Amino acid sequence: MNARRTRRTMWLALVAAPAMLLVACSSGGDGTGGEAGGDGETRTLALAHSYNEDQPQHRCGAQVIADEVNAAGVGLEVEIFPSSQLGGDADRIASVASGDIDIDIQGASALGAVYEPISVLDSAYAFDDADHLARFMASDASDTVTEAFEEASGVHTLGAWSAGARQFTANTPIRTPEDLEGLRMRFPGSPQFLMNAKALGAEATEVAYEELYLALQQGTVDGQENPITNIVASNLKEVQDFVSMSSHQLNTNLVIVGPVWNDLSEEQQQALTDATEKAVTEVTSCVAEDEETILEEWRTGGEWEVVEDVDRDAFSEKAEEYLSGALTGDSLTVYEAIRSTSE
């Protein structure tokens, strides 16, 4: 092991320490989520994520993975820990890398803390739609980022899905980049999201997601951007007048597995891969169905106005021009690989 990898391992172990006891207590005490033993024994893998059990990422994603693996008869079962039970995003990334959590569902921007170029999957208008994301992940072009991420972190990527496109809300319609001028728009505080704000022409204000409703209600910020399901969960129609369908970024989730991957048999690895592939399809369908139901309620409910005629071409052209110049090195390579799979 070289000095750089040794330092990384020591750092990850230090950061992961608070989560180690949680996993050990909840999964049998061996730090891997269960037993690996001899013939006839079943190994239990801990799958963690930050979503509640009503969200598509859980019911159509994590639950499908667990159900498929548990039914495969390969000596594996998956136990799910939703709602950040095993720690927040940053803690869980470190715990997966150190082997204290087996499987996790993470946003690309969060994974950028371990390997920065992977956060480019969350770039504004990098993907045209969920089909484009699926096409990229199935192509050799995705190796540009997933193999480098695994080399840097020791974490294997099982698959990725879109949890919906992000849309703008405000008390004024947002149809063009010029409509963002003068508006204080809440964006998450990760480097990629803040870069997206600049790429779209927005003035970014960092506000914690838990404080978003109050910030909008008190006028600390004028608007925000989130996937439709998050907008509903936060009841933003109570404090905003317009939802503008910009679809400026896919909310990309990656399913990742730590060092336990190398301990599994080929049959077990295949079962886990197949289960994730099914979950990717299921989540995509669930998100589409949920969003269509919500949009229909919005269009007919009258609580706020759905702005359909957003000039997405103007936004995407502005974003591509900015990102092509702002991204460098491996991050630019990843961005170009994504765009190369656009139809």
N, C-alpha and C positions, 0 to 999 in steps of 0.2 A: 504493500500500500504506500503510495507516495505521500510526501509531507502535506500537500494541499488536501488530499482526500482524508488524511488523518485529522487535520484541523477541522475540516467540515464535519466529520463524524463526531468529534468531541463537542463542537458547537451545537449540533443537532441534539445530542444526548443531554446537554445542559438545558437547552430550551424545552425539551420534551419532558423533563423530570416531573413537573407538576401533573402531567397526564398519566404517568406510568402507573401510579397507585390506582387511579380510576379504572384503567383497563384491566389491571391485575385482579382487582376486586370483582369486577363485573364479568370477567371472562374465565375465571378459574385459577388465576394467579400465576400463569406461566409467561405473561407478557405477549403472547401471540394470539390470544383468543381461544385457546383450547389445546387439545392433545394431538401429537403427531404420531404417536406410538406405533405399535406393530399391527399385524393383520387383524382385521375386524374392527379396529378402532376408528372412530370418526373424529376428524379435526374440525373444530369450530372456529370460523373466521369472524372477527368483529368488523362490521361495516358501519362507519360513522358518517354523519352529514349534519348540516345546520338547519334543514327544512322541517316544517311541522308535518304531521301525518296526513293533512288534507291536501298538501301541495303535490303536483304531478311528479316532482323529483323523488318523492317518497313512494306514493301509491302506485305509480306506473314505472318507476325506476328502481329504487332500492328494493322494494318488495318483490318485483319481478325477478331481480337477480337472486334474491334469497330463495324464492319459491323454485326457480329453475335449478339452482345448484342443489338445494335440499332434495329435489326429486330425481337427480341424475344418478344416484347410487354409486358415487365414486369415492365415498369416504370423506365427504366434505359437507358441512352445513354452514349457513351464514346467519349470524345474529345481528340485528340492526339496532343502532343507537342513534335515534334522530334528535333534532332540536338542540344540537351542540352539547349533548350529554357528556361527551368525552373531550370537551374543550372547544374554544373558538377556532376559526379558520387557521390562524397562524400557528397555534399550538398543535393542531391536528396535522398540519403539513409536516412539522418536525417529528411528530410521533409516528407517522407513516414511514418516513425516511429512516427512522431509527428502529423500526420493527415493533413498536409498542401498540400501534393500531394497524390492522391488516389492510383494510380497504377504506377508501374515502371518496366522497363526491365533492369536488372543489371547482370554484370558478377559475378561469384561466388567469385573471389578474392576481388572485391570491397566490397561485403557484409561481408567479413572477418573483416572489420573495426568495425562491430557491434557484430559479433559472429564468432570468429576466425575459429572454426572447419569447417564452411561451405565453406571456401576457399579451402578445400581439394578436392572439386569437380573439381578444376583446377589443380590437381596434374598430373605430367607427367605419361602417360600411366595408369592412374587410370581406365579410361574407354577404352574398346577395340574399340568401334565405337559408332555411334549415336544410334544404336539399343540397345547397352548395357546401355547407359544413359536412354533411354526410359524404359527399363526393370527395372532398379534400381528405377526410379521415381514411377513406378507402383507397386513396391513391398513394403512389410512392412518394409524392411530394410531402406528405405528412411526416415522413421519416426525418425530414429536415429538422423538425422540432421535437418529436417524441423520442427519437433515439438520443439526441443531444440532452434532452431533459433527463433521460434515464442515466446517461453517462455522468451527468453532473450531480444527480441526487440518489441514484440507486433505486428509483421509483419507476415502475412499469405502468404505461398507460394502456388500459383495457378498452377504452372507447370514449366517445364524446357525443353529447346531444345538445340541442338548443332548447332552453327553457323559455323561449319566447323572445321577441324583439322588444327593444326598449323604445318607449314613446315619451314625448314631451307633454307636460301639463303646465298650465299657467292661467292667469285671469285675462289673457288675451290670446287670440289664435296665433300659432306659429306655423307659417306656411313656407317661408324662405329664410335663409341665413340672416337676412337683414332684420327680420322680426325678432331676433334674439338681442339686438343692440339695446343696451340700457337695462336689460333684465338680469337680475341676480339669480342665476340658475344653480340649484343644488346638484352637485355631482359627488359620487364617492371619492374618498381621498387617495386612492391608489394612483401611482404615476401614469398608468395607461388611461384611466378615466379622465384624469386632468389633461392629458394630451388630447384626448378625444374632444374635450370642451374647446380647446384652442382650435382644433381641426374643424369644428362645426361653427366656430365664430361666437361661442358663448363665453360669458363671464362666469367662471366657476366659483361657487361658494361651497366650502366643505361643511357638511352637517351630518352628524351621525344618523343612521337610518331610524333609530328609535326616537330621535328628536325631530324628525321631518315634519310630521303633522303640526306640531306646535310652532315650528319655524315658519311654516306657510301661514298658519292662522294668525301669527303675530306680525307677519310681514318682514321677518328677518331675511327671507328669500322670496322671490316672486314666482318661481316655478321650479320644476324638477324633472327628472327622467327616470323611468323604471319600466319593467315589463308590466303588461296588463294585470297579471295575477297579483303582483305586488301593489299595484295601484288600488286594486279592490281591497286587498288585505289591510291597507292603511286608511281606507275610507277617504281618499283624497278628494272625492267629488264633493265632500262637505266644505272644503276650503279652496277649491279651484273651480273655474268656470268652463275651461276648455281642455280637452285632451286632443292633441295634434298627432296624427298617425305618421310620424316620421320614420319609424322602423330603422333608426340610425345605428343600431348595434344589436347583434344577437347576444343573448345572455347564455354564454357557452359554459357548460359543465363538463368536467372530465372525471371519469371513473379511474382511480389510480390504486395500485397495489404495491405494497412495500417489499422488503427482502423475502417475505414468506413465499413470494412467487417462485423463487429459485429452489425452494424446498418441495414444491408440489410435483407430482408425477405429470407426465405429458397428458394423461387422461384427465387429471384434475384441472390442469391449465386450460385444456380445451373446453371443459364444462363451464369454467368461469368465463372464458371468452365468449362462448355461445350464449350464456345467460346475459352477458352485457350487451351483446348484439341485439338480442330480443328486447331488452330494456330500452335501448336507444330508439328502436322503432316504436315501442309503446309510449315512451315519453313524448316523442314528436307528435303522435296522434292525440294523446291526452291534452297536450298544450293547445293544439289547434282547436280541439273540441271545446275546451274551457274558454278559450279566447273568443270563439264565435258566439258562444252563449252569452258571455259578458257583453260583447259589443252589441248584440241584438237588444239586450236590456238597456244599455246606454242610449242606443239610438231611439228607443221608444219611450224611455222613462222620463226624459225631460229634466233630470237633475243637472246635467251639463251637456255641452255641445261637443259632438265628435267631429273633428275637422279632418275630412277625408282628402281634400285637395292640396296636400302638402307637396311641394316641389322637391321630391326626393332626389331627382337628378342634380339639382343645384347644390343640395347638401352633399351628395356623394362625390361630385366633382371637386367641390371645395375641400372635402376631407382627404381625398386621394392626393390632391396637389400638396397639401400640407404634410401628410404622413410620409409621402415619398421623399420629402426633404428632411423631415425631423427624425425619422428612424435611420439608424446606422448599423453597420456590422451585421451580426447574426440576426438581430431584430428585423432589419431591412430584408434579409434573405428570407425569413419566415413570411413576412408580409408579401413579398413578390411571389413566393410559392403558393400562398393562398389565392392571390389574384390570378395566378396562372391557371387555376382550375375553375375560374368563372366562365359561364357560358355566354 
